[in-house]
Amino acid sequence: MTTVDEVRGAAPEDRGPRARLGRALQHGGWFVAPFLVVYALFLVWPLVSGLWYSLNETNLAGINTEFIGLDNYREALDDGEMWDALGNTLRFTAMITPLIVLFAFGLALLAHNIRHGKWFWRLAFFAPFLLPSAVLAELWRWLYEPDFGLLNHTINHRVPWLLDGDWAMFSMVLATLWWTVGFSFLLYLAALQSIPGHLYEAAALDGAGPLQRMWHITVPMVRQITGLIVVLQILASLQVFDQIFLINEGGPNNETRPVVQYIIQQGFTGYRIGYASAISYLVFLLVVVVTLARLWLVRNREENVR
């Protein structure tokens, strides 16, 4: 074991940055080096290069690149179509997030308290989450078909699910809810299983009914999971693209076109990589704000508990 005297008596070169790096590599640095290389290659470098592209007028080929500073950002802030796409994304997020929380919590309560066939219900609720987005799109396009789709046949009424702007966003929310609720359901189910049973027993002895036990015990005990699900769902919804594009390609008159689809159209259809990068960083800034707001709320809550 190295003593204080040995450290004090070490040569200056043994205490320099190169020496510290060598000791770090000896103590596991080589094990994390492959991850750091992949991290830098596929995350750090794209972030840096994307930021540089956003300050230039460039195309897919990277030729005739011209540095224009913040002009792309100014154009994005004045772009009505960008704001419409961002508004669609925010509307989708506002609609899907509370539904995910309510349905996931309800399904978790059902799967947790049901006596027979628990494995079947858990599998049934979680299975749609495992489907690829292409399979989801084909399934729900058939369900939404106005003439012979299963939904219209069931309700015996011709509803233009994907053809009418008033129904298009609701259709995307309904398909996404069925597809993604399984993940949040699994988180809630794990949280419910971790609640001590003696809390319910003590409440029952005090005369609390099922609703009172759920409101005063279950809901507070899963509050942290609820906050996590809300943040994860908001972050996922702000980046929504797959199902909306595959089901109706943004809807009639772009009524459901999300901002990610607009970015792709600008970058790979309009060949404006710099402008698409600028919009991407504006969306990235929105995601960072949501994340920091969540951290701030959690920190304040912990301080209030203390």
Secondary structure, 3 states (H helix, E strand, C coil): CCCHHHHHCCCHHHHCHHHHHHHHHHHHHHHHHHHHHHHHHHHHHHHHHHHHHHCEECCCCCCCCEECCCHHHHHHHCCHHHHHHHHHHHHHHHHHHHHHHHHHHHHHHHHHHCCCCHHHHHHHHHHHHHCCHHHHHHHHHHHHCCCCCHHHHHHCCCCCCCCCHHHHHHHHHHHHHHHHHHHHHHHHHHHHHCCCHHHHHHHHHCCCCHHHHHHHHHHHHCHHHHHHHHHHHHHHHHCCCHHHHHHHCCCHHHCCCCHHHHHHHHHHHCCCHHHHHHHHHHHHHHHHHHHHHHHHHHHHHHHHHC
